[in-house]
């Protein structure tokens, strides 16, 4: 079996790292690897169909609440991981993400680096194994998807071809080089991907998924090509027009905004779902936030910040609702933001098993020393009818187009950015905005896409990631990139540590 120089732990080693975590019972298990056989140390082509199926299974890592997802969401103003007594202490692994005090030894920085780079390499193996045209296109899409995350998180990407020996140190793509590489992969893949419309089970690469990723790449090009990772960023009108073109291509494939917001996250999803994974359950998203005393019983973990919740107005579907079977009583677990008294399915109050008082979620949310009822909880995927885990959704594309117009692009249909945003807000039941600036656009993306793993990227693009919020006072600009793990630096001399670490 070949060993990859950007992977440092066996499966048992990775498991050992996380055995200390007392509240992460449903961490997604790593899928079995499929590796290429070798003759005399030279890798031989494998079965491209089996390798591709394994690469799709690897998407399940994103459904975990730790590692990749934690770097994209726990570091932002929409999520807080409080310590409640001894629960969720976990040697400070969550608190350091929230407070922006991580270092090159952080377990989830290392875990994310290893997982993502392993997945990029597996896609290289597919392309080395004589795939047909569609298999090659899907492999290039998946390679682009995983490589984009490495680029966005770390600002540099190690790369080794599948037929290079284990003695070869992976070359390292700079941020700008990685951007060009990813864009080319997606452009090359497009013609040979299926032109599939929206579906609740869109778990394969499609032209719409590639166009959505190309829109994301060009919208963030200013960061990836900037002289300094922390900016300033310059958004070119020509780049914004590229974003608009890719977004319009997704619309042309039949995608549209869903009239019932929470249908997107259910088995009834229809019009917005571009790319999902069937390999990892959304269950971690409700277990990580629900209270011990609710049904299903959760881990009583993560919450949103009061200031983030305050961005929503009453009447906005995205703020959430409780089921009301008889039209008069709240019952069961709500969708959206869970605040105030919680109810059972029979509409009777939930009792906190520890305090023996009615369970009432409060907006108060200290990072340490939190009471069991502190914190507004979030449910998008509901235990009763959760659909597949969403990786790309049309509302994100719709708002990328609006932002591109705001940043100097031109809508072929003649709409302004505020008109586009108000079109979405109207569908969601929110009142129209009279004007739109960068802060309002960032807020709207937050209202639409909260807890979907894109907030960090958005905050960096808008220059808000180095600001302050509850229990987060660190404003160091270099935190827009994570450090390269120390084990990676020790293994590959082509890597250099990111500034500030």
SULTADA-V912222 format. One line per field, one symbol per residue. ss: DSSP state (@ for helix, = for strand, . for the rest). phi: phi as a letter, one per 40 degrees, with the letter a starting at -180 (. if undefined). Layout:
ss=???
phi=???
//
This chain:
ss=..........@@@@@@@@...................==..==....@@@@@@@@@@@@@@@@...@@@@@@@......=..==..=..@@@@@@@@@........@@@@@@@@@@@@@@@@@@@@@@....@@@@@@@@@@@@@@@@@@@@@@..===...........===.@@@@@@@@@@@@@@@@...=...........=@@@@@@@@@@@@@.@@@@............@@@@@@@@@@@@@@@@........@@@@@=......=====.....@@@@@...............==.@@@@.......@@@====.......========.==.=.....=.=......=.===.....=.....=.====......=..=====@@@@@@@@@@@@@..........@@@@@@@@@@@@.........@@@@@@@@@@@@.....@@@@@@@.......=..=....@@@@.....@@@@@@..........
phi=.cbbcbbbbcdcccccdcccccbbcbdccccccbbccbbggccbdbccccccccccccccdccccbfdccccbccbcbabbccbgccgcffgcccccccgbcacbcccccccdcccccccccccccccbfcccccccccccccccccdccdccbgabcabcccccccccdcbccdcccdcccdcdccccdcbcccbccacbccbcbcccccccccccccbddccbccbdcgcbbccccccccdcccccccdcchcacccbdccdbbccdbbbccabbccbccddccccbccdccbccccfbcabcdccccccccgcdcchabcbdbgbbcagccbgccbgcbbcccgcccbccccgbdcbcbcdaccbgccccchccbbbccdcacccccbabcdccdcccccccdchcbcdcgccccccccccccccgcccccaabcccccccccccbdgbgbccdcccccgbcccbadgbbcbcccccbcccddcccccbcccbccdgb
//
